[in-house]
Amino acid sequence: MADRLERLFNLLSQLLTTPRPLTLEEIVREVPGYPEEKASYRRQFERDKETLRDLGIEISVMKLGELDTEIGYRVRP
């Protein structure tokens, strides 16, 4: 449980302090505790987002780039 709480805290800290939205790949690279396999870290991130939202933390989801092919995440202070 401590590992999960630490990851959630680190995720929230990263999303609060970023000057721009971060892609999932950037989040996984910067926040310790995510699995290496893409399908696994995607599922884990979705669970973490849901947990933070259940706590009342609004996570902004934005399309990035001109083609809107990438998604970015952040929490506005």
C-alpha positions, 0 to 999 in steps of 0.5 A, spaced: 500 500 500 505 504 501 508 504 494 501 505 491 500 511 496 507 514 494 506 513 487 499 517 487 503 522 491 508 523 486 503 523 480 499 528 483 506 532 485 508 532 478 501 534 475 501 540 479 508 542 478 508 541 470 508 548 466 505 544 461 500 538 460 505 531 460 503 525 456 503 518 459 509 516 456 513 522 460 509 521 466 511 514 466 518 516 465 518 521 471 514 518 476 517 512 479 512 505 480 509 504 474 510 497 470 515 497 464 510 494 459 505 499 455 499 496 456 500 495 464 502 502 465 496 504 461 492 500 466 495 502 472 495 510 470 487 509 469 486 506 476 491 512 479 487 517 475 480 514 477 483 514 485 485 521 484 478 523 481 475 520 487 478 524 492 476 530 488 482 532 484 480 534 477 485 532 472 485 536 466 486 532 459 488 536 453 490 534 446 497 536 444 500 538 437 496 540 431 494 534 429 491 532 436 494 525 436 497 526 443 494 527 450 496 531 455 495 531 463 495 536 468 492 538 475 491 546 475 493 549 482 
